[in-house]
């Protein structure tokens, strides 16, 4: 049974069937060796110089417009998320008013309600990313109260 020799990989295939040859040609190692071979030949003949690339791909170009990217603070964008935080008036949290109201209501009842006065602040959101949904704040309030009750025990 004849064996197939791949010049790029410098190896023999176990069978010389079309399915084996096809799967080998689609393999990642063969494709890498194939690209390396022609890259070497292009450099050897002087047809290709990597320092003369016209279109250089950088992370800044790849990540352009992604919320939370490196350049998102400097530039004015049409991102609706950044505009919505400006409309709210900065980084005010949704629960600020509810925390103040609950603290005012609880001043009269000291024994049972002292546990509810201790509230952890809501988790901060990343710059350039949208704030979490309001349900997160409500769930955080319930979790914080449960944590505080367990700590007091």
JOZI-V126055 format. One record per pair of residues at least 4 apart in sequence whose ideal C-beta (glycine too) atoms are under 6 Angstrom apart, sorted by the first residue. I is the first residue (numbers start at 1). J is the second residue. D is the distance in whole Angstrom. If there is no record, write none. Layout:
{{I | J | D} {I | J | D}}
This chain:
{{2 | 16 | 5} {3 | 12 | 5} {4 | 13 | 4} {4 | 16 | 5} {4 | 21 | 6} {5 | 12 | 5} {6 | 11 | 6} {8 | 33 | 4} {8 | 34 | 5} {8 | 37 | 5} {9 | 30 | 6} {9 | 33 | 5} {13 | 20 | 6} {13 | 24 | 6} {15 | 20 | 5} {18 | 22 | 6} {24 | 30 | 6} {25 | 30 | 6} {35 | 39 | 6} {42 | 47 | 5} {42 | 48 | 4} {43 | 48 | 6} {59 | 63 | 6} {63 | 69 | 5} {67 | 128 | 5} {67 | 129 | 5} {68 | 126 | 5} {68 | 128 | 4} {68 | 129 | 5} {71 | 75 | 6} {72 | 128 | 4} {81 | 130 | 4} {88 | 92 | 6} {92 | 96 | 6} {93 | 122 | 5} {94 | 134 | 5} {94 | 137 | 5} {95 | 99 | 5} {95 | 122 | 6} {95 | 137 | 5} {99 | 119 | 6} {106 | 113 | 4} {106 | 116 | 6} {106 | 117 | 6} {109 | 113 | 4} {110 | 114 | 6} {115 | 148 | 6} {118 | 148 | 5} {119 | 144 | 6} {120 | 144 | 5} {122 | 137 | 5} {122 | 140 | 5} {125 | 129 | 6} {125 | 131 | 5} {132 | 136 | 4}}
